[in-house]
Amino acid sequence: MSTDFALALTNEMLWTAIWLAGPVLGLSMLVGLLISIFQVVTQIQEMSLTFVPKILTVALVLIALGPWMMAILLEFSSSVIRNIPLYF
């Protein structure tokens, strides 16, 4: 296995991970930012106010984008399995 092939596989793996984690992390970060701004404006310092909306957001994003995420993951996995003979 050449170094270029290993780097290409690592590159593809990292981009797949970014595509899969990006929507969940981005939306949870956005909700956290909005909740933080709300807390600063209203001076409410309740800890559960930050966790519950973020957990609900992550759950809704996973439900909504789950099939798309699974398709991306299956495509990557099948390409890795299909290319096993090239690894040796």
Phi, psi and omega in degrees: 000126183277163180294322179297321180293319179295320178294321178294319178294319177295319177299314179296321180294317180293319178294324176296318178296321178295316179298322182284319185272340185303307181298319181293312181293320181296313181290323177293326176292320178297315178296318177299320178295316179296319178294320179296318177297318177299319180293323179293318182292317184266352182059032173268122183247049180273126184290324182289343179293333179274325187282315186298311178297325179291321178295318178295321178297314179298318180296316180294321178294319179294323177291316183288318185257006181304311179298320178295317180296320179294322178296318178297316181294320178294322178296316179295314181298317180293325178291324177293315180294321180296329183265013179303319178299335179283345183285341186252000000 
